[in-house]
Amino acid sequence: MASNNSFLPPPPMFVGENYHLWAAKMKTYLRAQSLWDVVENGSNTPALPNNPTIAQIRNHNEEVANEGRALAIIHAALHDDIIIKILNLETAKEAWDKLKEEFQGSERTKKMQVLNLRREFEALKIKETETVREFSDRILKLVSQIRLLGEDLSDQRVVEKILVCLPERFEGKISSLEETKDFSQITLAELVNALQATEHRRSLRLEENVEGAFVANTKGKNQSYNSFGKKTFW
């Protein structure tokens, strides 16, 4: 039986772009309502036998209803320009497979997409003005795109990529991590948190240095003014 969906938001809308991301969201949405199996494998609702029992009628009606709900959710998640492509299809599985064929592309196309994203991943470098969080977010966005295409990219490889890209200002922290951590075991979250802490301390030191220089400069100006004032008074 489909679960209570009264608290679920509307399904994610697909307008023809970022199909893989939309498909991943839709799978989660349909699983939350116990309908993904209907979409993935089809309902295959058998015909009722002669003189069916009440239980058989109830199960049959439930399967028919699940098929209708699954198809209705897919329809609700599509822009009008997209929905016309599946309006003639009777089952949720047919509609889902048609969308996959239309927007995912061939296996060869998918491999080319993965290859291009892999190249972009390998070429990625941290910008001079970029924070660790900004850089890690940029990497993870690319990693998500690669994984959505079915390509395996481990967290360990992402950790290695970040370490290789770090500028000189993080060399001390990397050396410290090498002494206390096994890089093959450190998680992505641990690395990013450690680097952010280093970045934060460095930022505080810079602020203190700037503030100290400002105070010293202000004192120097006041002393010069006072000395000048005394000479003028005499």
Backbone bond lengths (Angstrom), bond angles and torsions (degrees), N, CA, C in turn:
res aa  C-N    CA-C-N  psi(-1)  N-CA   C-N-CA  omega(-1)  CA-C   N-CA-C  phi
1 M - - - 1.469 - - 1.518 109.31 -
2 A 1.324 117.54 138.95 1.459 120.30 178.77 1.518 109.66 -64.34
3 S 1.324 115.95 143.44 1.455 120.51 -177.43 1.514 110.60 -75.96
4 N 1.333 115.04 165.27 1.456 120.94 178.25 1.518 109.29 -64.74
5 N 1.329 117.24 117.35 1.452 120.11 -175.86 1.523 112.43 -110.64
6 S 1.335 117.23 20.24 1.456 120.19 -175.28 1.521 112.33 -66.12
7 F 1.340 117.70 -21.06 1.458 120.68 -178.13 1.523 112.32 -102.79
8 L 1.315 117.70 1.50 1.452 120.45 -179.98 1.526 110.75 -80.53
9 P 1.335 117.33 141.55 1.469 119.93 174.89 1.531 109.59 -72.30
10 P 1.326 118.11 172.43 1.468 119.77 175.15 1.531 110.07 -60.76
11 P 1.326 118.06 155.99 1.466 119.84 179.28 1.521 111.21 -65.44
12 P 1.340 117.66 155.22 1.474 120.39 179.31 1.523 110.74 -63.15
13 M 1.319 116.67 137.49 1.460 121.61 -176.50 1.526 111.47 -86.59
14 F 1.327 115.25 135.25 1.465 121.32 176.91 1.521 108.66 -111.41
15 V 1.347 115.72 124.12 1.468 120.68 -178.43 1.525 111.82 -115.05
16 G 1.341 116.04 8.63 1.456 119.50 177.03 1.511 114.62 111.72
17 E 1.350 117.82 -2.57 1.461 121.83 -179.90 1.528 109.73 -123.48
18 N 1.358 114.93 155.05 1.468 121.61 178.80 1.527 111.63 53.66
19 Y 1.322 115.28 52.11 1.466 120.14 -177.05 1.519 112.06 -57.95
20 H 1.329 117.89 -44.14 1.465 120.80 -174.41 1.531 111.41 -62.70
21 L 1.320 116.33 -39.03 1.464 119.67 177.51 1.525 110.48 -67.08
22 W 1.321 116.42 -44.34 1.467 119.94 178.46 1.530 110.92 -61.32
23 A 1.340 117.23 -43.68 1.464 120.93 -178.53 1.525 111.10 -61.70
24 A 1.334 116.91 -39.87 1.463 120.11 178.56 1.531 110.85 -64.21
25 K 1.323 116.31 -41.74 1.472 120.10 178.27 1.526 110.92 -65.16
26 M 1.325 116.43 -40.91 1.457 120.34 -179.17 1.525 112.25 -65.59
27 K 1.325 116.72 -37.79 1.471 119.72 177.63 1.525 109.76 -59.97
28 T 1.313 115.82 -44.89 1.463 120.04 178.80 1.532 110.46 -62.86
29 Y 1.309 116.13 -43.48 1.472 121.10 -179.19 1.527 111.08 -62.18
30 L 1.322 116.37 -44.90 1.472 120.74 -179.13 1.525 111.55 -70.06
31 R 1.326 117.38 -35.34 1.474 120.28 176.38 1.524 110.24 -63.41
32 A 1.323 116.36 -37.03 1.466 120.12 -179.36 1.521 111.30 -62.91
33 Q 1.332 116.38 -20.74 1.463 120.37 179.59 1.529 112.14 -111.09
34 S 1.335 114.70 15.50 1.474 121.12 177.88 1.527 112.21 57.48
35 L 1.321 116.57 37.10 1.459 120.72 -176.69 1.529 113.32 -119.85
36 W 1.335 117.31 -3.12 1.463 118.45 -176.19 1.530 112.00 -64.56
37 D 1.318 117.45 -36.68 1.465 120.12 179.92 1.529 111.00 -61.55
38 V 1.321 116.70 -35.77 1.470 121.43 177.93 1.525 110.10 -63.42
39 V 1.336 116.12 -39.76 1.464 121.06 -178.18 1.525 110.75 -74.90
40 E 1.310 115.80 -43.10 1.476 119.93 -174.74 1.525 112.15 -72.90
41 N 1.328 116.73 -42.90 1.464 120.58 -172.91 1.527 114.26 -111.23
42 G 1.318 117.84 -9.89 1.453 120.03 -175.99 1.518 110.50 85.20
43 S 1.317 117.23 155.77 1.463 119.74 -176.21 1.523 112.81 -84.33
44 N 1.337 117.43 -33.39 1.475 120.86 -179.93 1.528 112.01 47.74
45 T 1.312 115.59 48.94 1.457 119.93 -177.72 1.530 110.42 -69.65
46 P 1.343 118.26 117.19 1.468 119.98 -179.40 1.527 110.93 -73.34
47 A 1.318 114.73 153.84 1.461 118.92 177.21 1.522 109.58 -68.94
48 L 1.313 115.84 150.04 1.459 119.85 178.33 1.537 110.10 -69.45
49 P 1.316 117.32 139.49 1.468 119.38 176.55 1.529 110.48 -74.14
50 N 1.299 116.07 171.05 1.467 119.64 173.19 1.522 109.39 -64.82
51 N 1.300 115.84 141.68 1.466 122.11 -179.36 1.541 111.63 50.83
52 P 1.328 118.63 57.27 1.477 120.78 -178.20 1.522 111.36 -68.19
53 T 1.316 114.60 153.17 1.460 120.27 175.79 1.530 109.00 -78.96
54 I 1.306 114.18 167.23 1.474 118.78 178.38 1.530 109.98 -62.17
55 A 1.336 116.52 -39.23 1.469 120.25 179.32 1.524 111.02 -63.17
56 Q 1.335 117.58 -42.04 1.465 121.20 178.83 1.524 111.12 -63.90
57 I 1.305 116.75 -41.32 1.469 120.77 178.14 1.527 110.43 -63.60
58 R 1.345 115.08 -43.08 1.464 119.71 -179.22 1.535 110.22 -63.28
59 N 1.342 117.83 -46.26 1.462 121.54 -179.81 1.534 111.29 -63.64
60 H 1.325 115.51 -41.24 1.462 120.12 179.19 1.533 110.92 -62.26
61 N 1.305 115.88 -46.22 1.465 120.67 -179.47 1.529 111.20 -64.41
62 E 1.329 115.81 -36.58 1.463 119.85 179.87 1.523 110.91 -66.95
63 E 1.339 117.15 -41.47 1.465 120.49 179.14 1.521 111.09 -65.98
64 V 1.318 116.60 -40.72 1.458 120.54 177.07 1.529 110.30 -63.11
65 A 1.332 116.14 -41.62 1.462 120.69 179.67 1.525 110.99 -65.70
66 N 1.340 117.48 -40.62 1.464 121.21 178.64 1.523 111.22 -62.10
67 E 1.334 115.62 -41.17 1.469 119.95 177.42 1.524 110.03 -60.54
68 G 1.316 116.02 -44.58 1.464 120.16 179.67 1.516 112.21 -65.32
69 R 1.336 117.07 -40.90 1.459 120.28 179.98 1.524 111.15 -65.58
70 A 1.331 116.87 -42.67 1.465 120.88 -179.23 1.525 110.97 -61.91
71 L 1.324 116.19 -45.10 1.461 119.90 179.15 1.524 110.95 -65.93
72 A 1.325 116.63 -38.81 1.464 120.52 179.75 1.530 110.92 -64.13
73 I 1.327 117.37 -38.83 1.465 121.25 178.85 1.521 110.57 -65.21
74 I 1.324 116.54 -42.33 1.471 119.70 177.60 1.524 110.21 -61.42
75 H 1.319 116.74 -44.22 1.461 120.27 177.86 1.534 110.75 -60.13
76 A 1.319 116.46 -43.42 1.470 120.78 -177.55 1.523 112.11 -66.14
77 A 1.329 116.77 -20.06 1.465 121.07 -176.92 1.527 112.65 -93.20
78 L 1.320 118.17 3.54 1.461 121.19 -174.89 1.528 112.16 -114.94
79 H 1.310 114.76 138.90 1.463 120.93 172.43 1.533 108.42 -66.72
80 D 1.321 116.59 154.06 1.464 120.81 -177.34 1.530 112.40 -56.59
81 D 1.333 116.63 -34.20 1.464 119.74 179.49 1.521 112.31 -67.62
82 I 1.330 116.53 -22.41 1.469 121.59 -179.15 1.524 110.99 -94.36
83 I 1.307 116.02 -38.71 1.477 119.69 -172.99 1.527 112.27 -63.74
84 I 1.330 117.39 -27.26 1.462 119.22 -179.81 1.526 111.89 -63.74
85 K 1.323 117.02 -19.30 1.462 120.95 -179.61 1.528 112.45 -74.04
86 I 1.351 117.10 -18.24 1.468 119.65 -175.32 1.530 112.84 -125.16
87 L 1.313 117.67 6.46 1.463 120.27 -175.26 1.525 113.37 -61.26
88 N 1.320 116.96 -26.82 1.464 119.67 -178.24 1.521 112.96 -86.23
89 L 1.329 118.20 -0.24 1.467 121.74 -177.15 1.529 110.20 -93.01
90 E 1.323 115.34 141.81 1.463 120.76 -170.01 1.523 114.11 -96.06
91 T 1.335 118.11 -21.55 1.468 119.60 -175.33 1.524 110.75 -122.41
92 A 1.331 114.67 158.39 1.463 120.96 179.48 1.531 110.94 -64.27
93 K 1.325 117.19 -38.32 1.469 120.47 179.76 1.525 110.79 -64.41
94 E 1.315 117.50 -43.45 1.468 120.93 178.49 1.531 110.26 -60.74
95 A 1.329 116.16 -43.35 1.461 120.25 -179.47 1.523 110.86 -64.83
96 W 1.334 116.15 -44.19 1.473 120.59 -179.11 1.528 111.10 -64.07
97 D 1.312 116.97 -45.16 1.470 121.17 -179.36 1.529 111.19 -64.62
98 K 1.337 116.68 -36.48 1.462 120.47 178.37 1.518 110.76 -65.01
99 L 1.323 117.37 -43.60 1.464 121.37 178.74 1.529 110.80 -64.11
100 K 1.329 115.92 -40.46 1.463 120.50 178.73 1.522 110.64 -62.08
101 E 1.320 116.09 -45.85 1.463 121.03 179.66 1.532 111.31 -63.07
102 E 1.326 115.77 -39.29 1.457 121.25 -175.80 1.519 112.90 -72.62
103 F 1.344 116.94 -40.98 1.463 119.74 -168.81 1.528 114.83 -111.92
104 Q 1.313 118.10 -20.48 1.460 118.14 177.71 1.524 110.73 -79.75
105 G 1.313 117.22 -30.91 1.456 120.57 -179.66 1.521 110.84 85.80
106 S 1.314 114.46 177.51 1.457 120.15 -178.88 1.516 110.61 -73.59
107 E 1.328 115.56 168.12 1.466 120.64 178.03 1.527 110.25 -60.97
108 R 1.315 116.10 -37.01 1.469 120.34 179.79 1.531 110.34 -65.48
109 T 1.324 116.43 -41.98 1.465 120.50 177.88 1.516 111.06 -62.62
110 K 1.329 116.10 -41.67 1.467 120.39 179.78 1.529 111.02 -63.33
111 K 1.330 116.56 -40.71 1.463 120.16 178.97 1.524 111.26 -63.78
112 M 1.332 116.57 -37.58 1.459 120.34 177.54 1.524 110.79 -66.40
113 Q 1.329 116.32 -38.43 1.467 120.24 177.75 1.528 110.33 -63.04
114 V 1.330 115.51 -43.86 1.467 120.38 178.92 1.521 110.21 -61.89
115 L 1.320 116.52 -44.36 1.463 120.92 -179.20 1.519 111.31 -60.43
116 N 1.327 116.82 -44.21 1.473 120.68 179.63 1.527 111.55 -65.01
117 L 1.330 116.30 -40.63 1.462 119.95 178.61 1.523 111.14 -68.37
118 R 1.326 117.80 -35.75 1.466 121.93 176.69 1.526 110.21 -63.36
119 R 1.314 116.18 -42.76 1.466 120.07 178.19 1.518 110.95 -62.21
120 E 1.331 115.66 -42.28 1.461 120.32 178.31 1.519 110.80 -63.22
121 F 1.336 116.16 -39.32 1.462 121.42 178.59 1.531 110.84 -62.29
122 E 1.326 116.42 -46.46 1.460 120.38 -177.97 1.522 111.96 -67.19
123 A 1.330 117.14 -30.57 1.467 120.98 -177.48 1.527 112.73 -85.68
124 L 1.320 117.33 -8.93 1.456 121.96 -175.28 1.528 111.19 -63.89
125 K 1.330 116.59 134.26 1.461 122.02 177.15 1.526 109.25 -137.16
126 I 1.327 115.16 152.17 1.463 119.54 178.96 1.527 109.16 -76.45
127 K 1.328 115.88 138.50 1.460 120.62 177.54 1.524 109.83 -82.48
128 E 1.329 116.05 154.32 1.463 121.10 -175.52 1.523 111.78 -60.22
129 T 1.330 116.71 -35.46 1.469 120.49 -176.94 1.521 112.57 -95.94
130 E 1.322 117.34 5.23 1.463 121.87 -174.24 1.524 111.08 -88.38
131 T 1.326 116.56 139.83 1.462 120.38 175.55 1.526 109.45 -83.29
132 V 1.334 115.22 166.39 1.462 120.44 178.04 1.521 110.52 -60.84
133 R 1.314 117.20 -41.74 1.458 120.87 -179.17 1.524 110.76 -64.12
134 E 1.313 117.08 -43.54 1.463 120.35 179.30 1.523 111.20 -62.55
135 F 1.336 115.83 -41.85 1.470 119.71 -179.58 1.528 111.04 -68.10
136 S 1.327 117.06 -43.74 1.465 119.95 -179.39 1.525 110.76 -65.82
137 D 1.336 117.43 -36.16 1.460 120.39 177.01 1.528 110.49 -64.30
138 R 1.313 116.00 -39.00 1.462 120.42 -179.98 1.534 110.48 -66.40
139 I 1.325 116.06 -41.42 1.465 120.28 178.13 1.525 110.75 -65.27
140 L 1.339 116.69 -46.12 1.470 120.46 -175.99 1.526 111.94 -65.97
141 K 1.308 117.17 -31.92 1.463 119.87 175.57 1.526 110.35 -62.45
142 L 1.339 115.87 -41.99 1.464 121.19 178.53 1.522 111.00 -68.18
143 V 1.333 115.66 -41.27 1.469 121.14 179.24 1.528 110.50 -62.02
144 S 1.325 117.09 -41.02 1.464 120.78 178.91 1.517 111.21 -61.80
145 Q 1.332 116.78 -41.19 1.466 120.79 178.32 1.525 110.95 -61.69
146 I 1.330 116.12 -41.05 1.471 120.72 179.56 1.521 110.48 -65.81
147 R 1.326 116.87 -44.77 1.466 120.79 -177.99 1.526 111.84 -68.25
148 L 1.316 117.01 -34.08 1.466 120.15 178.69 1.524 111.57 -64.51
149 L 1.322 116.62 -23.22 1.467 121.02 176.99 1.526 111.75 -85.95
150 G 1.329 116.52 5.11 1.455 121.01 176.19 1.511 114.38 88.98
151 E 1.330 117.45 8.01 1.467 121.41 -179.33 1.529 109.61 -89.21
152 D 1.324 116.33 137.21 1.462 121.04 179.78 1.524 109.68 -84.12
153 L 1.315 116.51 124.58 1.460 122.34 175.71 1.518 106.74 -139.68
154 S 1.320 116.22 105.69 1.462 121.18 -171.40 1.527 111.79 -72.65
155 D 1.327 115.13 156.17 1.468 120.38 175.10 1.525 110.52 -61.52
156 Q 1.333 116.75 -33.74 1.457 120.34 179.86 1.525 111.39 -62.21
157 R 1.333 116.05 -38.44 1.472 119.73 177.96 1.522 110.02 -66.83
158 V 1.321 117.59 -35.46 1.466 121.53 178.34 1.536 109.69 -68.17
159 V 1.329 117.07 -40.55 1.472 121.53 176.11 1.520 109.86 -59.02
160 E 1.326 116.59 -47.24 1.468 120.75 179.58 1.528 111.28 -59.97
161 K 1.320 116.04 -41.02 1.460 120.50 179.91 1.520 111.26 -61.72
162 I 1.334 116.78 -44.76 1.466 120.48 -179.85 1.519 110.49 -63.58
163 L 1.325 117.14 -43.16 1.464 120.99 -179.20 1.525 111.86 -61.47
164 V 1.316 116.16 -41.01 1.463 121.05 -178.84 1.530 111.00 -67.40
165 C 1.320 117.42 -31.45 1.465 122.00 -174.16 1.525 114.02 -87.10
166 L 1.320 118.12 -10.89 1.458 119.98 -173.31 1.531 111.87 -66.56
167 P 1.341 117.28 139.65 1.466 120.84 177.82 1.527 111.99 -74.17
168 E 1.335 116.58 175.64 1.462 122.16 -174.02 1.523 113.08 -60.95
169 R 1.318 116.98 -29.25 1.463 118.93 -175.97 1.525 112.99 -63.21
170 F 1.345 117.53 -12.63 1.460 120.55 179.45 1.523 112.80 -104.33
171 E 1.327 117.76 6.30 1.465 120.27 -176.47 1.527 112.08 -60.49
172 G 1.338 116.29 -39.78 1.459 119.78 179.24 1.516 111.58 -61.67
173 K 1.328 116.72 -42.18 1.465 120.51 -179.59 1.512 110.87 -68.09
174 I 1.322 117.37 -39.01 1.468 120.37 178.62 1.522 110.35 -62.82
175 S 1.348 116.71 -42.51 1.470 120.60 178.45 1.514 110.96 -62.43
176 S 1.348 115.64 -40.11 1.465 119.98 178.50 1.522 111.05 -64.18
177 L 1.324 116.73 -41.80 1.466 120.63 178.59 1.520 111.53 -65.29
178 E 1.319 116.47 -37.35 1.465 120.69 179.09 1.524 111.33 -61.57
179 E 1.337 115.98 -34.03 1.460 120.45 -178.60 1.525 113.01 -78.43
180 T 1.328 116.62 -27.06 1.467 119.73 -173.82 1.524 114.32 -112.20
181 K 1.342 117.39 -15.15 1.462 120.16 -174.74 1.523 110.89 -129.17
182 D 1.315 114.59 151.09 1.459 121.72 169.85 1.520 106.73 -91.80
183 F 1.338 116.87 112.34 1.459 120.20 -175.83 1.527 112.73 -60.62
184 S 1.304 117.19 -22.12 1.467 119.08 177.80 1.524 111.54 -75.56
185 Q 1.346 116.84 -12.34 1.461 121.15 -178.69 1.529 113.53 -110.88
186 I 1.323 117.26 -16.49 1.460 119.61 -176.59 1.526 110.17 -69.16
187 T 1.320 115.68 137.02 1.467 119.83 -179.56 1.525 109.87 -86.36
188 L 1.303 114.91 163.12 1.460 120.24 179.25 1.525 110.65 -62.59
189 A 1.338 116.67 -41.88 1.467 120.61 179.99 1.526 110.96 -63.18
190 E 1.337 117.12 -41.96 1.471 121.04 178.53 1.520 111.14 -60.73
191 L 1.317 116.22 -44.84 1.461 120.32 -178.85 1.518 111.17 -63.62
192 V 1.319 117.15 -48.93 1.459 120.87 -178.42 1.524 110.78 -62.23
193 N 1.325 117.70 -42.15 1.470 120.95 178.83 1.523 111.43 -63.06
194 A 1.329 117.21 -42.16 1.468 121.35 179.47 1.522 111.03 -64.46
195 L 1.306 116.63 -42.25 1.464 120.73 179.86 1.521 111.40 -69.33
196 Q 1.318 116.71 -36.22 1.462 120.19 177.53 1.529 111.01 -66.09
197 A 1.328 116.46 -38.33 1.467 120.32 178.28 1.531 109.70 -63.22
198 T 1.326 116.32 -43.11 1.466 120.61 177.56 1.519 110.79 -62.20
199 E 1.306 115.87 -43.56 1.462 121.82 -179.98 1.527 110.57 -62.65
200 H 1.326 115.97 -40.81 1.467 120.64 -179.83 1.522 110.83 -65.38
201 R 1.349 117.83 -43.73 1.468 121.13 179.57 1.527 110.20 -63.58
202 R 1.308 116.37 -40.58 1.468 120.60 179.20 1.522 110.41 -63.67
203 S 1.323 116.70 -40.08 1.457 120.87 178.62 1.523 111.42 -64.53
204 L 1.337 116.55 -40.41 1.464 120.47 178.14 1.524 111.40 -64.29
205 R 1.350 116.64 -41.00 1.462 119.88 178.81 1.522 111.24 -63.43
206 L 1.313 116.46 -40.46 1.458 119.99 179.18 1.523 110.84 -64.07
207 E 1.348 115.89 -40.57 1.464 119.84 178.57 1.522 110.90 -64.10
208 E 1.347 116.30 -41.75 1.466 120.67 178.95 1.524 111.02 -63.67
209 N 1.335 116.93 -41.34 1.466 120.90 179.96 1.526 110.67 -64.57
210 V 1.340 115.36 -42.85 1.463 119.27 179.25 1.526 110.40 -64.60
211 E 1.333 116.67 -42.50 1.462 120.78 -179.83 1.519 110.98 -65.53
212 G 1.353 116.08 -40.56 1.462 120.03 178.97 1.513 111.61 -64.60
213 A 1.327 116.24 -41.60 1.467 120.05 178.67 1.521 110.72 -64.55
214 F 1.326 116.11 -37.94 1.467 120.24 179.49 1.523 111.15 -65.49
215 V 1.340 116.39 -44.00 1.474 121.14 179.95 1.520 109.87 -63.36
216 A 1.342 117.12 -45.05 1.463 121.15 -179.79 1.516 110.98 -62.22
217 N 1.311 116.25 -41.27 1.462 120.95 -179.90 1.522 111.12 -65.94
218 T 1.337 116.15 -39.07 1.461 121.02 179.42 1.527 111.17 -66.25
219 K 1.345 116.00 -41.92 1.464 120.08 178.19 1.523 110.73 -62.12
220 G 1.341 115.45 -41.85 1.457 119.84 -179.71 1.511 111.47 -61.49
221 K 1.308 117.67 -41.95 1.459 121.69 179.32 1.522 111.05 -65.80
222 N 1.359 117.24 -40.30 1.470 120.77 -179.63 1.516 111.30 -65.01
223 Q 1.351 116.26 -40.57 1.468 120.67 179.54 1.517 110.90 -64.03
224 S 1.320 117.25 -42.64 1.463 120.93 179.05 1.526 110.25 -62.23
225 Y 1.312 116.07 -40.83 1.462 121.22 -179.01 1.517 110.48 -65.32
226 N 1.357 116.16 -41.90 1.452 120.11 -179.05 1.516 110.95 -66.11
227 S 1.308 117.36 -41.77 1.462 121.36 179.82 1.517 109.60 -63.03
228 F 1.304 116.20 -43.75 1.454 120.79 179.41 1.542 110.63 -62.22
229 G 1.326 114.37 -39.90 1.456 119.06 -179.91 1.521 112.17 -63.09
230 K 1.344 116.49 -39.64 1.457 119.86 -179.88 1.518 110.97 -65.50
231 K 1.282 116.89 -42.93 1.468 120.57 -179.89 1.522 110.63 -62.52
232 T 1.317 114.99 -39.88 1.465 119.29 -179.70 1.519 110.83 -66.14
233 F 1.361 114.89 -39.04 1.460 119.55 -179.23 1.526 110.98 -62.84
234 W 1.371 116.06 -40.78 1.458 118.06 179.53 1.526 110.92 -70.86
